[in-house]
């Protein structure tokens, strides 16, 4: 289409020239005392056009000659930029291919190309030179780290983190994240924490930074920080739902091991999420810990009442619990004691009536009746539980209670048989 328009334009120009000059008999007279010059108008027009073209090409030639030094500088700058890009690409390719010695050499070559002083070459800085220089230092540091050359790695890392223009902020954040990863691999908690503190606030909330922070917290055995970080990662969907629950549950249990009094356990409960307060593993563990730290203290009754209250959601879902959780819940309720709590006595009795064949509930209800001195009901349920219980500790406790009840009735033979069964 463009060629067609050019052809039409040339034809129009040719027609215009033919109309103007074809039958033009005009002459032009130039008087230059004492001379007179006569020439045709067509000749004057041709001479004018030729002179215009000659002057135009002469001016263009002079302009090109004057621009030659600038073009030479531009060419040298392009060559330098191409060499730097080629060295960076070689370093990255060798790094990905596992050829770390060659990657380090290519990265150092890129650094040498990019660090050439402007005053020595007379060339302006390359576009995005600061960013390319930081990346070259990072690749050199990465290769040195893989080769266990820590002094060289630290030197290039310090160069990559030198103050740079604001447009290299993202590159600096990437360098800091790599430094944190290296420190974690070396299990250097102090260095990892120092690099973490240098991350900007926005970068510190990214998934990669939070993953590294979780690893640092675990290395430092700071379970509270690790738990908070794991929850943030779970909120950002950095883990699958099952993995997130498993990690958070493990960290909650680790935090519980660091509690040593009632107030600390209560503070740990206050920090739990709603989902954690419905998790049987977490609830049973924290209630058990409350029972352990409250032993032989003045706060024991209050602590036990608090723990029973925490157990309520788990107890309400008792039928859906696994066998292991059911055994743990029954054992824990026995330890916490329910004799003085009318609400819990009613809950246990109602649950046992709803599931009369459950030996664990039979044992727990029998223990409740025993503490209320309802010997008949207790003996009947203990007898039923002794035939169905599989947990050794609860089975032994059942036979001990039956032995005590037999002694209370004065049935020595039944008491000896029950004690024998408990001993076995």
C-alpha positions in Angstrom: 0.0 0.0 0.0 2.8 2.4 0.8 4.5 1.7 -2.5 1.2 2.4 -4.3 1.0 5.8 -2.6 4.6 6.6 -3.5 3.9 5.7 -7.2 0.8 7.9 -7.3 2.7 10.8 -5.7 5.6 10.6 -8.2 3.1 10.5 -11.0 1.5 13.7 -9.7 4.8 15.4 -9.4 5.8 14.4 -12.9 2.5 15.8 -14.3 2.9 19.0 -12.4 6.5 19.5 -13.7 5.4 18.7 -17.3 2.6 21.2 -17.1 4.9 23.9 -15.6 7.9 23.4 -17.9 6.6 21.7 -21.0 5.4 24.8 -22.9 7.0 27.5 -20.7 8.7 30.0 -23.0 9.4 32.5 -20.3 12.9 34.0 -19.8 14.6 35.6 -16.9 16.9 38.6 -17.3 19.5 39.4 -14.6 21.1 42.8 -14.8 24.5 43.0 -13.1 26.1 46.3 -14.2 27.7 46.4 -16.7 26.4 43.0 -17.7 23.0 41.5 -18.7 22.3 37.8 -18.4 19.3 36.3 -20.1 18.3 32.7 -19.3 15.2 30.6 -19.6 12.9 30.2 -16.6 13.2 26.4 -16.8 17.0 26.5 -16.5 16.8 28.9 -13.5 14.3 26.5 -11.9 16.6 23.5 -12.4 19.7 25.4 -11.2 17.8 26.4 -8.0 16.7 22.8 -7.3 20.3 21.5 -7.8 21.7 24.2 -5.6 19.2 23.4 -2.8 20.1 19.7 -3.0 23.8 20.4 -2.9 23.5 22.8 0.1 21.3 20.3 1.9 23.8 17.4 1.5 26.7 19.7 2.4 24.9 20.6 5.7 24.1 17.0 6.4 27.7 16.0 5.8 29.0 18.6 8.2 26.5 17.6 10.9 27.5 13.9 10.5 31.2 14.8 10.8 30.5 16.8 14.0 28.5 13.9 15.5 31.3 11.3 14.9 32.8 11.7 18.4 29.4 11.3 20.0 28.6 8.2 17.8 32.0 6.7 18.8 31.2 7.2 22.5 27.8 5.7 22.0 29.3 2.7 20.3 31.8 2.2 23.1 28.9 2.5 25.6 26.9 -0.1 23.8 29.8 -2.5 23.6 30.4 -2.1 27.3 26.7 -2.7 28.1 26.7 -5.8 25.8 29.7 -7.2 27.5 28.2 -6.6 31.0 24.9 -8.2 29.9 26.7 -11.2 28.4 28.8 -11.7 31.6 25.6 -11.5 33.7 23.8 -14.0 31.5 26.8 -16.4 31.6 27.0 -16.1 35.4 23.3 -16.9 35.8 23.5 -19.8 33.3 26.5 -21.3 35.0 24.9 -20.8 38.4 21.7 -22.7 37.3 23.8 -25.4 35.7 25.8 -26.0 39.0 29.1 -24.7 37.5 29.8 -22.4 40.4 33.5 -21.7 39.7 32.7 -20.5 36.2 29.6 -18.6 37.5 31.8 -16.8 40.0 34.3 -15.9 37.3 31.6 -14.5 35.0 30.0 -12.6 37.8 33.4 -11.0 38.7 33.9 -10.1 35.0 30.5 -8.4 35.0 31.4 -6.5 38.2 34.7 -5.3 36.5 32.8 -4.1 33.4 30.2 -2.3 35.5 32.7 -0.7 38.0 34.8 1.0 35.3 34.9 4.7 36.3 33.2 7.2 34.1 36.1 9.6 34.4 38.5 7.0 33.0 36.4 6.2 29.9 34.6 9.5 29.4 31.4 7.5 29.0 28.1 8.1 30.8 26.8 5.4 33.2 24.9 2.5 31.8 21.1 2.4 32.0 20.2 0.7 35.4 23.9 0.2 36.1 23.4 0.2 39.9 20.9 -2.6 39.6 23.0 -4.7 37.3 26.0 -4.2 39.6 24.1 -5.4 42.6 22.9 -8.5 40.7 26.5 -9.2 39.6 27.7 -9.0 43.2 24.8 -11.2 44.3 25.7 -13.9 41.7 29.3 -13.8 42.8 28.3 -14.1 46.5 25.9 -17.0 45.7 28.7 -18.9 43.9 31.2 -18.2 46.8 28.6 -19.4 49.3 28.0 -22.7 47.5 31.8 -23.2 47.4 32.1 -22.4 51.1 34.2 -19.4 50.4 32.7 -17.2 53.1 35.1 -14.2 53.1 34.5 -13.7 49.3 30.8 -14.2 49.8 30.7 -11.6 52.6 32.7 -9.1 50.5 30.4 -9.3 47.6 27.3 -9.3 49.9 28.5 -6.0 51.5 29.1 -4.5 48.0 25.6 -5.6 46.9 24.1 -3.9 49.9 25.9 -0.6 49.5 23.6 2.5 49.3 22.1 2.7 45.8 19.4 4.7 44.0 15.8 4.2 45.1 15.0 2.3 41.9 17.1 -0.6 43.2 15.1 -1.1 46.3 13.6 -4.4 45.1 17.0 -5.7 44.3 18.3 -4.8 47.7 15.3 -6.7 49.3 16.2 -9.7 47.2 19.8 -9.6 48.4 18.7 -9.4 52.0 16.4 -12.4 51.6 19.3 -14.4 50.1 21.5 -13.3 53.0 18.9 -14.6 55.5 18.6 -17.9 53.7 22.4 -18.3 53.8 22.4 -17.6 57.5 19.6 -20.1 58.1 21.5 -22.8 56.2 24.5 -22.1 58.5 22.3 -22.1 61.5 23.6 -18.6 62.4 20.6 -17.2 64.3 22.3 -13.8 65.1 23.2 -13.1 61.5 19.7 -14.2 60.2 18.0 -11.9 62.8 20.2 -9.0 61.9 19.3 -9.3 58.2 15.6 -9.8 59.0 15.7 -6.5 61.0 17.0 -4.7 57.9 14.1 -5.8 55.7 11.6 -3.0 55.0 8.2 -3.4 56.6 6.4 -4.3 53.4 9.0 -6.9 52.4 8.9 -8.4 55.8 5.2 -9.4 55.3 5.8 -11.3 52.1 5.4 -15.0 52.1 9.1 -15.7 51.4 10.2 -13.5 54.2 7.7 -15.0 56.6 8.9 -18.5 55.7 12.4 -17.5 56.5 11.3 -15.8 59.7 9.6 -19.0 60.8 12.8 -21.0 60.2 14.8 -18.4 62.2 12.4 -18.5 65.1 12.6 -22.3 65.2 16.4 -22.1 65.1 16.3 -19.6 68.0 13.7 -21.8 69.8 11.4 -18.8 70.0 8.2 -20.7 69.9 5.9 -17.6 70.5 7.3 -15.8 67.4 7.3 -19.0 65.4 3.6 -19.5 66.3 2.6 -16.0 65.3 4.6 -16.3 62.0 3.0 -19.7 61.2 -0.5 -18.2 61.7 0.4 -15.4 59.3 1.6 -17.9 56.8 -1.6 -19.9 57.2 -3.6 -16.8 56.7 -1.7 -16.1 53.5 -2.3 -19.7 52.4 1.4 -20.5 52.2 0.6 -24.1 53.4 -2.1 -26.5 52.6 -4.9 -26.5 55.3 -3.8 -29.8 56.8 -0.1 -28.8 56.9 -1.1 -25.4 58.4 -3.1 -27.1 61.2 -0.3 -29.6 61.9 2.4 -26.8 62.1 0.3 -24.5 64.3 -0.7 -27.4 66.6 3.0 -28.4 67.0 4.0 -24.9 67.8 1.1 -24.4 70.3 2.3 -27.6 72.1 5.8 -26.3 72.1 4.7 -23.0 73.6 2.8 -24.9 76.3 6.0 -26.7 77.3 7.5 -23.3 78.2 4.7 -22.4 80.6 5.4 -22.9 84.3 2.5 -21.4 86.3 -1.2 -20.9 86.1 -0.9 -17.3 84.7 1.3 -18.4 81.9 -1.0 -21.2 80.9 -4.0 -18.8 81.0 -2.0 -16.3 78.8 -1.3 -19.0 76.3 -5.0 -19.9 76.2 -5.9 -16.3 75.6 -3.6 -16.2 72.5 -5.2 -19.2 70.9 -7.4 -18.7 67.8 -11.0 -19.9 67.8 -10.0 -22.9 65.6 -7.2 -23.8 68.0 -9.7 -23.8 70.9 -11.7 -26.5 69.1 -8.8 -28.6 68.2 -8.8 -31.7 70.5 -5.0 -32.1 70.6 -4.5 -28.4 71.6 -7.4 -28.3 74.1 -6.4 -31.5 75.8 -2.7 -30.5 75.9 -3.4 -27.1 77.5 -5.9 -28.5 80.0 -3.4 -31.2 80.9 -0.7 -28.5 81.3 -3.0 -26.5 83.6 -3.5 -29.5 85.7 0.2 -30.1 86.0 1.3 -26.6 86.9 -1.6 -26.2 89.4 -0.7 -29.3 91.4 -0.2 -28.6 95.1 -0.9 -24.9 94.7 -3.5 -22.6 96.3 -5.0 -22.0 92.9 -5.7 -25.7 92.1 -9.5 -25.6 92.4 -9.8 -22.5 90.3 -7.3 -23.8 87.7 -9.2 -27.1 87.5 -12.5 -25.3 87.0 -10.9 -23.2 84.2 -9.5 -26.3 82.5 -12.9 -28.0 82.6 -14.4 -25.0 81.0 -11.8 -25.2 78.2 -12.6 -28.9 77.7 -16.3 -28.2 77.2 -16.2 -27.9 73.3 -14.2 -31.1 73.1 -16.6 -32.9 75.5 -19.6 -31.8 73.4 -18.1 -33.4 70.4 -17.0 -36.6 72.3 -18.9 -39.1 70.0 -17.0 -37.8 66.9 -13.5 -38.0 68.6 -11.0 -40.7 67.8 -10.4 -43.4 70.4 -7.1 -41.9 71.5 -8.8 -38.5 72.2 -11.7 -40.1 74.0 -9.3 -41.9 76.4 -7.3 -38.7 76.9 -10.5 -36.7 77.6 -11.7 -39.3 80.2 -8.3 -39.5 81.9 -8.1 -35.7 82.1 -11.6 -35.2 83.5 -10.8 -37.8 86.2 -7.6 -35.8 87.0 -9.4 -32.5 87.1 -12.2 -33.8 89.4 -15.9 -33.2 88.8 -17.4 -34.1 92.2 -18.0 -30.5 93.2 -19.2 -29.3 89.8 -22.9 -30.0 89.4 -23.0 -28.9 85.8 -20.3 -31.4 84.8 -21.9 -34.2 86.8 -25.0 -33.7 84.8 -23.1 -33.5 81.5 -21.2 -36.8 82.2 -24.4 -38.6 83.3 -26.3 -37.4 80.2 -23.5 -38.4 77.9 -23.3 -41.9 79.4 -27.1 -42.3 79.1 -26.8 -41.4 75.4 -24.0 -43.9 74.8 -24.7 -46.7 77.4 -22.4 -49.2 75.8 -19.3 -47.0 75.8 -16.9 -48.4 78.4 -15.0 -45.1 78.8 -18.2 -43.3 79.7 -19.2 -46.1 82.0 -15.9 -45.8 83.8 -16.2 -42.0 84.0 -19.8 -42.0 85.2 -18.9 -44.8 87.7 -16.1 -42.6 89.1 -18.5 -39.7 89.4 -21.0 -41.9 91.3 -18.2 -43.2 93.5 -17.2 -39.7 94.5 -20.8 -39.0 95.3 -20.9 -42.2 97.5 -23.5 -43.8 95.3 -21.9 -47.2 95.7 -24.6 -49.3 93.9 -24.6 -47.3 90.7 -20.8 -47.0 90.8 -20.3 -50.8 91.3 -22.7 -51.7 88.4 -21.0 -49.3 86.0 -17.5 -50.4 87.1 -18.4 -54.0 86.4 -19.7 -53.1 82.9 -16.6 -51.0 82.2 -14.2 -53.8 83.4 -15.4 -56.0 80.6 -15.0 -53.5 77.8 -12.0 -51.3 78.6 -8.8 -51.7 76.6 -6.7 -49.0 78.1 -4.5 -50.6 80.8 -4.4 -47.7 83.2 -8.2 -47.2 83.2 -8.8 -50.9 83.4 -6.5 -51.1 86.4 -8.2 -48.1 88.0 -11.6 -49.8 87.4 -10.5 -53.0 89.2 -9.0 -50.9 92.1 -12.4 -49.2 92.6 -14.2 -52.6 92.5 -11.8 -53.9 95.2 -12.5 -50.8 97.3 -16.2 -51.3 96.9 -15.9 -55.0 97.8 -13.9 -54.1 101.0 -16.6 -51.6 101.8 -19.2 -54.3 101.6 -17.0 -56.7 103.6 -16.6 -59.2 100.7 -13.0 -60.2 101.2 -12.9 -62.8 98.5 -14.3 -60.4 95.8 -11.9 -57.7 97.0 -8.9 -60.0 96.7 -10.0 -61.1 93.2 -10.4 -57.5 92.2 -6.9 -56.5 93.6 -5.4 -59.4 91.7 -7.0 -58.2 88.5 -5.7 -54.7 89.1 -2.2 -56.0 89.8 -2.2 -57.9 86.5 
